[in-house]
Amino acid sequence: MGRSAVLVVDDDDDFRALVRLHLVASGFEVVEADSGEGALDLVDASPPALVLSDLRMGGMDGAEVRRRLSRSHPDLPVCVWSALPTTEPSVMRKGLKALETVIAEHRERLTRGEARRADPA
């Protein structure tokens, strides 16, 4: 995974695919993990520029992923989200708009491969 890659972590295959398609269409390299444990392994092997993780997952949840990455990779921005399952188009559009906001905040750093932690936690 390159320094400009976005790591998407979610145990829901469909939602992970939706996020991947959106990010790829926006020109980003995307790497995926279906668990918190898998995400930590991927980051240790080759840190991405940004991690986007679901909060509620089986096994290690997104909050724990963020805590661990904050210790092992303090300059790596990690965004944790949570969503209720829905097929309502207006809710899905709002979720994608929120994702676009996060990406916009990190776009310059992502394209340079120099993302830095956006918020201390």
C-alpha positions as CSV (number, residue, x, y, z in Angstrom):
1,M,0.0,0.0,0.0
2,G,1.4,3.4,-0.9
3,R,1.7,6.5,1.2
4,S,-1.3,8.0,-0.6
5,A,-3.5,5.0,0.0
6,V,-6.7,5.1,2.0
7,L,-7.3,2.0,4.2
8,V,-11.1,1.2,4.6
9,V,-11.9,-1.0,7.5
10,D,-15.4,-2.5,7.8
11,D,-16.8,-6.0,8.4
12,D,-19.7,-5.3,6.1
13,D,-18.6,-6.3,2.6
14,D,-21.3,-4.3,0.8
15,F,-20.6,-1.0,2.7
16,R,-16.8,-1.5,2.3
17,A,-17.4,-2.0,-1.5
18,L,-19.5,1.2,-1.7
19,V,-16.8,3.3,0.1
20,R,-14.1,1.7,-2.2
21,L,-16.0,2.5,-5.3
22,H,-16.6,6.1,-4.2
23,L,-12.9,6.6,-3.3
24,V,-11.6,5.0,-6.5
25,A,-13.9,7.1,-8.6
26,S,-12.3,10.1,-6.8
27,G,-8.9,8.9,-7.8
28,F,-7.6,7.4,-4.6
29,E,-5.8,4.1,-4.1
30,V,-7.8,2.0,-1.7
31,V,-6.8,-0.9,0.5
32,E,-9.4,-2.9,2.5
33,A,-9.6,-4.8,5.7
34,D,-12.6,-6.7,7.0
35,S,-11.5,-6.6,10.6
36,G,-9.7,-4.4,13.1
37,E,-7.0,-7.0,13.5
38,G,-6.5,-7.1,9.7
39,A,-6.2,-3.4,9.6
40,L,-3.5,-3.3,12.2
41,D,-1.5,-5.9,10.3
42,L,-1.8,-3.9,7.0
43,V,-0.8,-0.7,8.7
44,D,2.2,-2.3,10.3
45,A,3.3,-3.7,6.9
46,S,2.9,-0.5,5.0
47,P,1.2,2.6,6.6
48,P,-1.5,4.3,4.5
49,A,-2.1,8.0,4.4
50,L,-5.5,7.7,6.0
51,V,-7.6,5.1,7.8
52,L,-11.4,5.1,7.6
53,S,-12.9,2.5,10.0
54,D,-16.4,1.4,11.0
55,L,-17.0,1.7,14.8
56,R,-19.1,-1.4,15.2
57,M,-17.4,-4.5,14.0
58,G,-17.1,-8.0,15.4
59,G,-13.9,-8.6,17.3
60,M,-11.9,-5.4,17.6
61,D,-14.1,-2.4,17.1
62,G,-13.1,0.9,15.4
63,A,-12.5,2.7,18.7
64,E,-9.8,0.1,19.7
65,V,-8.3,0.3,16.2
66,R,-8.0,4.0,16.6
67,R,-6.5,3.7,20.1
68,R,-3.9,1.2,19.0
69,L,-2.9,3.1,15.8
70,S,-2.7,6.3,17.8
71,R,0.0,4.6,19.9
72,S,1.9,2.8,17.1
73,H,1.5,5.4,14.3
74,P,0.7,8.7,16.0
75,D,0.9,10.7,12.8
76,L,-1.6,8.6,11.0
77,P,-5.1,10.1,10.8
78,V,-7.9,7.7,11.7
79,C,-11.5,8.5,11.0
80,V,-14.1,6.2,12.8
81,W,-17.7,6.2,11.7
82,S,-20.9,4.4,12.6
83,A,-24.0,4.0,10.6
84,L,-27.3,2.3,10.9
85,P,-28.1,-0.1,8.0
86,T,-30.3,1.5,5.5
87,T,-31.2,1.5,1.8
88,E,-32.8,4.9,2.0
89,P,-31.2,6.9,-0.8
90,S,-31.3,10.3,1.1
91,V,-29.5,8.7,4.1
92,M,-26.9,7.1,1.8
93,R,-26.3,10.4,0.1
94,K,-25.7,12.1,3.4
95,G,-23.2,9.4,4.4
96,L,-21.3,9.8,1.1
97,K,-21.3,13.6,1.6
98,A,-19.8,13.1,5.0
99,L,-17.1,10.9,3.5
100,E,-16.4,13.5,0.9
101,T,-15.9,16.1,3.6
102,V,-13.3,13.8,5.4
103,I,-11.5,13.2,2.1
104,A,-11.6,16.9,1.2
105,E,-9.9,17.7,4.5
106,H,-7.1,15.3,3.8
107,R,-6.9,15.6,-0.1
108,E,-3.8,17.6,-0.3
109,R,-2.0,15.5,2.2
110,L,-3.2,12.3,0.5
111,T,-2.0,13.3,-2.9
112,R,1.4,14.2,-1.4
113,G,1.4,11.0,0.7
114,E,2.1,13.1,3.8
115,A,-1.0,12.8,5.9
116,R,-0.7,14.0,9.5
117,R,-3.0,13.4,12.4
118,A,-5.9,15.8,12.2
119,D,-7.0,15.6,15.8
120,P,-5.1,14.7,19.0
121,A,-6.9,11.8,20.8
